[in-house]
């Protein structure tokens, strides 16, 4: 079973999502309790814009392992794709509760909060993300959160720091 699952991972990582789905479907047919295969089925469906099946598979993963953040994360992204933002926020909040430093959960929570115009929550999520994974996207989210919240001094301070880290990124130019 592990070898079959690993073939799906290889397909997924090398840009063959439909082949990956076929393999993961076979894995879950053989072992309906295979949590990682359900998570990956959800993730692949989400990446292909197929959010309803993604949500269904994410729900199966969460039912199997509610204590694991990944099921909640893929559930949150499926719900975002379906524009069910309050539910997506709750899924990401649960993932963050379980794994406070999960970059995927923090990105999902921050982006969803921005979509809901909850700039305080967005800023909080992106502040944590910058500490966990100080990437360009994390800094962009934080600057955007501060700017939209009217926190111009904080936005300018963070943008200045990001310019030092990412001097070629035009987003952070004054």
Secondary structure, 3 states (H helix, E strand, C coil): CHHHHHHHHHHHHCCCHHHHHHHHHHHHHHCCCCHHHHHHHHHHHHHCCCHHHHHHHHHHHHHHCCCCHHHHHHHHHHHHHCCCHHHHHHHHHHHHHHCCCCHHHHHHHHHHHHHCCCHHHHHHHHHHHHHHCCCHHHHHHHHHHHHHCCCHHHHHHHHHHHHHHCCCCHHHCC
